[in-house]
Amino acid sequence: MYERFLIYFLSHTTEFVIGALSLSIGIVFISIIFVLFDKPVSAGEAKPHKNKNKKELKIKYSKEFLKRVKGIDLDLR
């Protein structure tokens, strides 16, 4: 069984390569068409809504902590 498959594969290698390439090109072509014709998201739906009334959380550090981390930027926003 294995020998028959190997003989068939070796005698028709070009057909296998052309088949794999055409399958790959077809998948890429379908992907490009899907991206081009996909409905774009409107600008209003893309942005998440944030509460503008929300206060900024101010972190209070102890004096001992600030002495230990001297020289490190603690504002990580």
VENLINQUI-V183641 format. One record per residue. N is the residue number from 0. SS is DSSP state (@ for helix, = for strand, . for the rest). OMEGA is omega in radians with two decimals (* if undefined). NEAR is the number of other ideal C-beta (glycine too) atoms within 10 Angstrom. Layout:
((N & SS & OMEGA & NEAR) (N & SS & OMEGA & NEAR))
This chain:
((0 & . & -3.14 & 5) (1 & @ & -3.12 & 6) (2 & @ & 3.12 & 7) (3 & @ & 3.11 & 8) (4 & @ & 3.13 & 9) (5 & @ & 3.11 & 10) (6 & @ & 3.12 & 10) (7 & @ & -3.13 & 11) (8 & @ & -3.13 & 11) (9 & @ & 3.14 & 9) (10 & @ & -3.12 & 9) (11 & . & -3.11 & 12) (12 & @ & -3.12 & 10) (13 & @ & 3.14 & 8) (14 & @ & 3.10 & 10) (15 & @ & 3.14 & 12) (16 & @ & 3.13 & 10) (17 & @ & 3.10 & 11) (18 & @ & 3.13 & 11) (19 & @ & 3.12 & 10) (20 & @ & -3.14 & 10) (21 & @ & 3.08 & 10) (22 & @ & 3.12 & 10) (23 & @ & 3.13 & 10) (24 & @ & 3.10 & 10) (25 & @ & 3.12 & 10) (26 & @ & 3.12 & 10) (27 & @ & -3.14 & 10) (28 & @ & 3.11 & 10) (29 & @ & 3.11 & 10) (30 & @ & 3.12 & 10) (31 & @ & 3.11 & 10) (32 & @ & 3.13 & 10) (33 & @ & -3.13 & 9) (34 & @ & -3.11 & 8) (35 & @ & -3.07 & 7) (36 & @ & 3.10 & 7) (37 & . & -3.11 & 8) (38 & . & 3.14 & 5) (39 & . & 3.12 & 7) (40 & . & -3.14 & 9) (41 & . & -3.05 & 8) (42 & @ & -3.12 & 7) (43 & @ & -3.10 & 7) (44 & @ & -3.04 & 8) (45 & @ & -3.07 & 8) (46 & . & 3.06 & 9) (47 & . & -3.13 & 5) (48 & . & 3.09 & 6) (49 & . & 3.06 & 7) (50 & . & -3.12 & 6) (51 & . & -3.12 & 5) (52 & . & -3.09 & 5) (53 & . & 3.14 & 7) (54 & . & 3.07 & 6) (55 & . & 3.14 & 6) (56 & . & 3.14 & 5) (57 & . & -3.09 & 5) (58 & . & 3.10 & 8) (59 & . & 3.14 & 5) (60 & . & 3.10 & 11) (61 & . & -3.12 & 8) (62 & @ & 3.14 & 7) (63 & @ & 3.12 & 7) (64 & @ & -3.13 & 10) (65 & @ & 3.08 & 11) (66 & @ & -3.10 & 9) (67 & @ & -3.07 & 10) (68 & . & -3.11 & 10) (69 & . & 3.12 & 6) (70 & . & 3.13 & 4) (71 & . & 3.12 & 8) (72 & . & -3.11 & 6) (73 & . & 3.12 & 9) (74 & . & -2.99 & 5) (75 & . & -3.13 & 6) (76 & . & * & 3))
